[in-house]
Amino acid sequence: MKTTSMNRSVTVLMTALMLSGAMTACKKKKEVVATPPPSGETEVKVECSGPEYFTNDKVFRANNLGESMDQATSKKKALANARADLASAINTQIKGVIDNYVNSREMNNKEEVAERFEGLTREVVDQKLTGTKTICEKVMKVNATGNFKTYVAIELSAQDLLAAYNERLSNDERLRIDYDYEKFKETFEAEMNKLK
């Protein structure tokens, strides 16, 4: 009796396993079909670019390239171009922070305060751009011309920028009267969270 019930249990178990295997085998596998580029166009892969090099809520990022007959000059050009892009992105983001911060506060002369904030932004950005971190660098030799082409991606910590900005605002006698670090930080982080 035990052998029969044991055989029955094994048979039921084997049947269940076969059925579950058959059911998973019947599922259609999703095929990824690459669509060819439009006629007359060729896709270009740009080094040090793509979603992993986008600005997010933790860091500001930028990428660019530079080309020259000299390898070192191509790198300098790439870094200068990337820093210019980074400065532009930061200035745009900080402008939103300043506008929201100034509008949420009751200040005597909002226009003057906003101008002072923006002036300090330029100083802070210029100062902090020297502290950028290179997160990608690729150097290529262009066969047709013999030139060097350097691709770079750089980043700057949003928290480092906020700390530098706080330091500069705290040292400005005219702004210190109306400046509330916690409120500014809250506004800054809210703007950065939009980048997630």
C-alpha positions as CSV (number, residue, x, y, z in Angstrom):
1,M,0.0,0.0,0.0
2,K,2.8,2.4,0.9
3,T,4.5,1.7,-2.4
4,T,1.3,2.4,-4.4
5,S,0.6,5.7,-2.6
6,M,4.3,6.6,-3.0
7,N,4.2,5.8,-6.7
8,R,1.0,7.8,-7.0
9,S,2.7,10.8,-5.2
10,V,5.8,10.6,-7.5
11,T,3.5,10.3,-10.6
12,V,1.5,13.4,-9.5
13,L,4.7,15.3,-8.7
14,M,6.3,14.4,-12.1
15,T,3.1,15.4,-13.9
16,A,3.0,18.7,-12.1
17,L,6.6,19.4,-13.0
18,M,6.1,18.5,-16.6
19,L,3.0,20.7,-16.8
20,S,4.8,23.7,-15.2
21,G,7.7,23.2,-17.6
22,A,5.4,23.0,-20.6
23,M,3.5,26.1,-19.5
24,T,6.7,28.2,-19.2
25,A,8.0,26.8,-22.5
26,C,4.8,28.0,-24.2
27,K,5.3,31.6,-23.2
28,K,6.4,33.8,-26.1
29,K,9.8,35.4,-25.7
30,K,9.9,39.1,-26.5
31,E,12.2,39.7,-29.4
32,V,13.9,43.0,-29.6
33,V,14.0,44.1,-33.2
34,A,16.4,46.8,-34.1
35,T,14.8,49.3,-36.4
36,P,17.2,50.5,-39.1
37,P,17.9,54.2,-39.3
38,P,16.0,56.2,-42.0
39,S,17.4,56.0,-45.5
40,G,20.5,58.1,-46.0
41,E,21.3,58.3,-42.3
42,T,23.8,56.5,-40.2
43,E,23.7,56.4,-36.4
44,V,26.7,58.0,-34.7
45,K,27.8,56.7,-31.3
46,V,29.1,59.6,-29.2
47,E,31.5,58.6,-26.5
48,C,30.9,59.6,-22.9
49,S,27.3,60.4,-23.5
50,G,23.9,58.8,-22.8
51,P,21.6,58.5,-19.9
52,E,24.3,57.5,-17.4
53,Y,25.9,61.0,-18.0
54,F,22.7,63.0,-17.5
55,T,22.3,65.5,-14.6
56,N,20.2,64.0,-11.7
57,D,19.2,65.1,-8.2
58,K,22.6,64.4,-6.8
59,V,25.0,65.7,-9.5
60,F,25.2,68.2,-12.3
61,R,26.8,66.6,-15.4
62,A,27.9,67.7,-18.8
63,N,29.7,66.1,-21.7
64,N,31.4,67.5,-24.8
65,L,34.4,67.0,-27.2
66,G,37.4,68.8,-28.4
67,E,39.5,68.2,-31.5
68,S,43.1,69.3,-32.3
69,M,46.3,68.3,-33.9
70,D,47.7,68.1,-30.4
71,Q,46.4,65.6,-27.9
72,A,46.7,67.8,-24.9
73,T,44.9,70.7,-26.7
74,S,42.1,68.4,-27.7
75,K,41.6,67.5,-24.0
76,K,41.7,71.2,-22.9
77,K,39.1,72.1,-25.6
78,A,36.8,69.2,-24.5
79,L,37.0,70.2,-20.8
80,A,36.4,73.9,-21.6
81,N,33.4,73.0,-23.7
82,A,32.0,70.6,-21.1
83,R,32.5,73.2,-18.3
84,A,30.7,75.8,-20.4
85,D,27.8,73.4,-20.8
86,L,27.9,72.6,-17.1
87,A,27.9,76.2,-16.1
88,S,24.9,76.9,-18.3
89,A,22.9,74.0,-16.9
90,I,23.7,75.0,-13.3
91,N,22.8,78.7,-13.9
92,T,19.5,77.6,-15.4
93,Q,18.7,75.3,-12.5
94,I,19.8,77.9,-9.8
95,K,17.7,80.6,-11.5
96,G,14.7,78.4,-10.9
97,V,15.7,77.9,-7.3
98,I,16.3,81.7,-6.8
99,D,13.0,82.6,-8.4
100,N,11.0,80.1,-6.2
101,Y,13.0,81.1,-3.1
102,V,12.6,84.8,-3.5
103,N,8.9,84.5,-4.4
104,S,8.2,82.3,-1.4
105,R,9.8,84.8,1.0
106,E,8.6,88.2,2.1
107,M,11.5,90.5,1.2
108,N,11.7,94.2,1.0
109,N,13.1,94.5,-2.5
110,K,12.6,91.2,-4.3
111,E,14.2,92.4,-7.6
112,E,17.4,93.7,-5.9
113,V,17.6,90.5,-3.8
114,A,17.2,88.3,-6.9
115,E,19.9,90.2,-8.8
116,R,22.3,89.8,-5.8
117,F,21.5,86.1,-5.7
118,E,22.2,85.7,-9.4
119,G,25.5,87.7,-9.1
120,L,26.6,85.4,-6.4
121,T,25.6,82.4,-8.5
122,R,28.0,83.3,-11.2
123,E,30.8,83.7,-8.7
124,V,30.1,80.4,-7.0
125,V,29.8,78.5,-10.3
126,D,33.0,80.0,-11.6
127,Q,34.7,79.0,-8.4
128,K,33.3,75.5,-8.2
129,L,33.9,74.6,-11.9
130,T,37.5,74.1,-11.1
131,G,36.5,71.3,-8.8
132,T,34.6,69.2,-11.4
133,K,35.3,65.5,-11.5
134,T,36.0,63.8,-14.9
135,I,33.8,60.7,-15.0
136,C,34.6,59.7,-18.6
137,E,37.4,60.4,-21.0
138,K,38.1,58.8,-24.4
139,V,40.8,59.9,-26.8
140,M,40.5,59.0,-30.5
141,K,42.8,59.6,-33.4
142,V,40.9,60.7,-36.5
143,N,42.5,58.6,-39.3
144,A,41.5,61.0,-42.1
145,T,43.2,64.1,-40.6
146,G,45.6,62.7,-38.0
147,N,43.9,65.0,-35.4
148,F,43.1,63.9,-31.9
149,K,39.5,64.0,-30.7
150,T,38.8,63.9,-26.9
151,Y,35.4,63.1,-25.5
152,V,34.8,64.0,-21.8
153,A,32.0,63.9,-19.3
154,I,32.3,65.8,-16.0
155,E,30.2,66.2,-12.9
156,L,29.8,68.5,-9.9
157,S,28.1,67.4,-6.7
158,A,24.9,69.3,-6.1
159,Q,25.6,69.2,-2.3
160,D,29.0,70.8,-2.8
161,L,27.5,73.5,-4.9
162,L,24.8,74.1,-2.3
163,A,27.5,74.3,0.5
164,A,29.6,76.8,-1.5
165,Y,26.5,78.8,-2.3
166,N,25.5,78.9,1.4
167,E,28.9,80.1,2.4
168,R,28.9,83.0,-0.1
169,L,25.3,84.0,0.8
170,S,26.1,83.9,4.5
171,N,29.1,86.2,4.0
172,D,27.0,88.8,2.0
173,E,25.9,91.4,4.6
174,R,23.0,92.7,2.5
175,L,21.6,89.3,1.7
176,R,22.2,87.7,5.2
177,I,19.3,89.7,6.6
178,D,16.8,88.0,4.3
179,Y,18.6,84.7,3.8
180,D,17.2,81.5,5.4
181,Y,19.5,78.6,4.7
182,E,16.9,75.9,5.5
183,K,14.3,77.4,3.3
184,F,16.9,77.9,0.5
185,K,18.1,74.3,0.9
186,E,14.5,73.0,0.8
187,T,13.8,75.0,-2.4
188,F,17.1,73.8,-4.0
189,E,16.4,70.2,-3.2
190,A,12.8,70.5,-4.6
191,E,14.2,71.8,-7.9
192,M,16.9,69.0,-8.0
193,N,14.2,66.4,-7.3
194,K,12.5,67.4,-10.6
195,L,15.6,66.0,-12.3
196,K,15.1,62.5,-11.0
